[in-house]
Amino acid sequence: MVHKSSTPIKLDVYRPRKPQDSAYYRCVEDCFETFEQVYQERFEQKYGFFRPYVGQVMLRYLDCGILKNGFARVRCEHCGHEYLLAHSCKRCHFCPSCHQKRVVEFGEWLCQEVVKAVPHRHAVLSIPKILRRYFLYDRSLLSDLSRCGWEALKAFYTNGVRESKAVPGAVVAIQTFGLRLGDLRLGEGFSSGISSPPAYPCFRRLLS
């Protein structure tokens, strides 16, 4: 015999975010055109030219998470419940929502698929201020900068490890905001176990 409960079952309801209600969104929406117009006169000398990509990111953010700008219909094939999911801009750093999702997904992938649960070192390399302007105006140099930093630390660890077959690894991030433009933050990759035998590596796999 089946007894029916008189208490209704409470199901979680999807509540779409409303980015247009935030002060951050309103600031970008109200000031973007003015910012773009005065950038060359007020900011270019200090921060470099206004890259078209930056403008594209800001415009994509203004369309992010708003149903009228496009959406997908999500439907459960079992119960038939459905809701509308607004398209996202998928741009990290500038968009708080997309950036947070990217950070969580990357961190989860890094911990589960790449880095083993052993102690790691966090190294920070900084270049002289006189050289930072070159990277400010030519962003394509940043990949070479990270490669040079990694090669220097790789040589340092290789020379300090007695085990000839030990191979160091790193996850490299470049900090290019604020007055510390040009900092290299190499973290989650320099492990104190780097001098251990190859049978106890620090990484599950090395990525090219």
PLY file of the C-alpha trace (Angstrom):
ply
format ascii 1.0
element vertex 208
property float x
property float y
property float z
element edge 207
property int vertex1
property int vertex2
end_header
0.00 0.00 0.00
1.39 3.35 -1.05
0.80 6.40 1.13
0.86 9.81 -0.48
2.36 12.63 1.47
0.32 15.79 1.81
3.50 17.86 2.05
4.55 19.07 -1.40
8.08 18.26 -2.45
10.18 21.38 -2.84
12.32 21.30 -5.94
15.23 23.60 -6.56
14.24 26.32 -8.99
16.72 27.73 -11.47
16.94 31.45 -10.95
18.80 33.18 -13.75
21.20 35.89 -12.75
20.42 39.45 -13.70
23.74 41.09 -14.58
22.07 44.28 -15.74
20.98 44.95 -12.16
24.53 45.07 -10.82
26.45 48.32 -10.31
29.37 46.84 -12.26
27.20 46.23 -15.34
25.64 49.67 -15.18
29.07 51.28 -14.88
30.33 49.49 -18.01
27.13 50.21 -19.91
27.10 53.92 -19.02
30.82 54.64 -19.37
32.12 52.35 -22.09
31.65 54.72 -25.02
33.15 57.66 -23.13
36.05 55.52 -21.95
36.78 54.40 -25.50
36.66 57.97 -26.80
39.04 59.47 -24.23
41.38 56.49 -23.88
43.95 57.65 -26.41
44.24 61.10 -24.86
44.16 60.14 -21.18
45.46 56.58 -20.85
47.37 55.42 -23.92
50.75 56.82 -22.92
50.66 55.05 -19.56
48.81 51.81 -20.36
49.47 51.26 -24.06
47.14 51.49 -27.04
43.52 50.42 -26.77
43.48 46.94 -28.25
40.36 46.11 -30.30
40.07 42.84 -28.43
39.48 44.71 -25.18
36.53 46.53 -26.71
35.13 43.25 -28.01
35.37 41.69 -24.54
33.52 44.59 -22.96
30.76 44.51 -25.57
30.40 40.75 -25.22
30.06 41.21 -21.46
27.14 43.59 -21.97
25.30 40.81 -23.84
26.21 38.07 -21.37
23.46 36.37 -19.40
20.58 38.35 -20.93
17.80 36.28 -22.49
16.94 38.72 -25.25
20.48 38.33 -26.61
20.08 34.60 -27.13
19.34 31.55 -25.05
19.12 27.77 -25.02
16.11 25.78 -23.84
17.11 23.14 -21.29
14.64 20.30 -20.78
14.72 17.20 -18.58
13.81 14.15 -20.65
12.46 12.36 -17.58
10.17 14.87 -15.86
9.70 17.33 -18.69
10.79 20.33 -16.62
12.49 22.99 -18.71
13.98 26.44 -18.40
15.75 29.02 -20.53
19.50 29.44 -20.17
20.92 32.70 -21.48
24.05 32.59 -23.59
27.28 33.64 -21.87
30.19 35.64 -23.23
32.78 33.03 -22.13
35.33 35.75 -21.47
37.53 35.42 -18.40
38.81 38.20 -16.15
36.38 40.93 -17.25
33.12 39.04 -16.80
32.76 38.00 -13.13
30.40 35.10 -13.85
32.30 33.53 -16.75
35.64 34.12 -15.09
34.58 32.40 -11.86
33.30 29.41 -13.79
36.54 29.20 -15.78
38.64 29.41 -12.59
36.67 26.65 -10.87
36.79 24.35 -13.90
40.50 24.95 -14.47
41.35 24.42 -10.80
39.35 21.19 -10.67
41.00 19.89 -13.85
44.44 20.89 -12.60
44.04 19.11 -9.25
42.40 15.97 -10.62
44.19 15.46 -13.93
47.59 17.16 -13.75
49.01 17.93 -10.31
49.46 15.26 -7.68
48.71 15.78 -3.99
52.26 16.65 -2.95
53.76 19.94 -1.70
54.42 22.51 -4.42
56.44 25.68 -4.57
55.14 29.04 -5.74
57.78 31.11 -7.52
57.43 34.74 -8.63
59.79 36.25 -11.19
59.79 39.95 -11.94
61.37 41.86 -14.80
62.91 45.37 -14.47
60.50 48.25 -14.90
62.52 49.62 -17.79
61.67 46.48 -19.80
57.97 46.32 -18.93
57.00 48.96 -21.46
58.00 46.65 -24.32
55.53 44.05 -23.13
52.92 46.73 -22.52
52.88 47.72 -26.19
53.58 44.31 -27.70
51.54 41.62 -25.96
52.85 38.93 -28.28
56.11 39.03 -26.30
54.37 37.65 -23.20
54.58 34.06 -24.44
58.32 34.44 -24.94
58.58 35.99 -21.48
56.89 33.03 -19.82
59.02 30.61 -21.81
62.24 32.36 -20.74
61.17 32.35 -17.10
60.32 28.68 -17.23
63.57 27.73 -18.95
65.55 29.60 -16.28
63.78 27.83 -13.41
63.92 24.51 -15.21
67.70 24.81 -15.49
67.91 25.79 -11.82
65.96 22.75 -10.63
67.63 20.36 -13.07
71.08 21.34 -11.86
70.01 21.00 -8.22
68.48 17.55 -8.51
70.74 14.52 -8.22
68.34 12.22 -10.00
69.24 12.44 -13.69
65.81 11.24 -14.88
63.79 13.71 -12.82
61.90 16.21 -14.99
60.46 19.42 -13.45
57.10 20.77 -14.48
55.20 24.01 -13.98
51.96 25.87 -14.50
52.81 29.41 -15.58
50.65 32.52 -15.24
51.58 36.07 -16.21
50.35 38.98 -14.16
49.92 42.03 -16.36
47.74 44.32 -14.29
48.56 47.27 -12.09
52.04 48.61 -11.53
53.56 45.13 -11.42
53.27 44.52 -15.15
55.58 41.75 -16.22
55.50 39.55 -13.14
55.66 35.85 -13.78
53.81 33.74 -11.29
54.87 30.14 -11.62
52.83 28.16 -9.19
51.23 24.79 -8.71
54.20 23.27 -10.42
57.47 23.60 -8.55
57.28 20.78 -6.12
59.49 19.96 -3.21
59.22 16.41 -4.49
60.94 17.37 -7.70
64.17 15.75 -6.56
62.40 12.48 -5.82
62.91 9.43 -8.01
60.80 9.26 -11.18
58.65 6.59 -9.50
57.17 9.36 -7.34
56.58 12.21 -9.78
54.81 15.45 -8.92
52.61 15.45 -12.01
50.24 12.86 -13.33
51.24 13.94 -16.79
53.36 16.62 -18.42
51.69 18.88 -20.93
53.53 20.33 -23.88
0 1
1 2
2 3
3 4
4 5
5 6
6 7
7 8
8 9
9 10
10 11
11 12
12 13
13 14
14 15
15 16
16 17
17 18
18 19
19 20
20 21
21 22
22 23
23 24
24 25
25 26
26 27
27 28
28 29
29 30
30 31
31 32
32 33
33 34
34 35
35 36
36 37
37 38
38 39
39 40
40 41
41 42
42 43
43 44
44 45
45 46
46 47
47 48
48 49
49 50
50 51
51 52
52 53
53 54
54 55
55 56
56 57
57 58
58 59
59 60
60 61
61 62
62 63
63 64
64 65
65 66
66 67
67 68
68 69
69 70
70 71
71 72
72 73
73 74
74 75
75 76
76 77
77 78
78 79
79 80
80 81
81 82
82 83
83 84
84 85
85 86
86 87
87 88
88 89
89 90
90 91
91 92
92 93
93 94
94 95
95 96
96 97
97 98
98 99
99 100
100 101
101 102
102 103
103 104
104 105
105 106
106 107
107 108
108 109
109 110
110 111
111 112
112 113
113 114
114 115
115 116
116 117
117 118
118 119
119 120
120 121
121 122
122 123
123 124
124 125
125 126
126 127
127 128
128 129
129 130
130 131
131 132
132 133
133 134
134 135
135 136
136 137
137 138
138 139
139 140
140 141
141 142
142 143
143 144
144 145
145 146
146 147
147 148
148 149
149 150
150 151
151 152
152 153
153 154
154 155
155 156
156 157
157 158
158 159
159 160
160 161
161 162
162 163
163 164
164 165
165 166
166 167
167 168
168 169
169 170
170 171
171 172
172 173
173 174
174 175
175 176
176 177
177 178
178 179
179 180
180 181
181 182
182 183
183 184
184 185
185 186
186 187
187 188
188 189
189 190
190 191
191 192
192 193
193 194
194 195
195 196
196 197
197 198
198 199
199 200
200 201
201 202
202 203
203 204
204 205
205 206
206 207
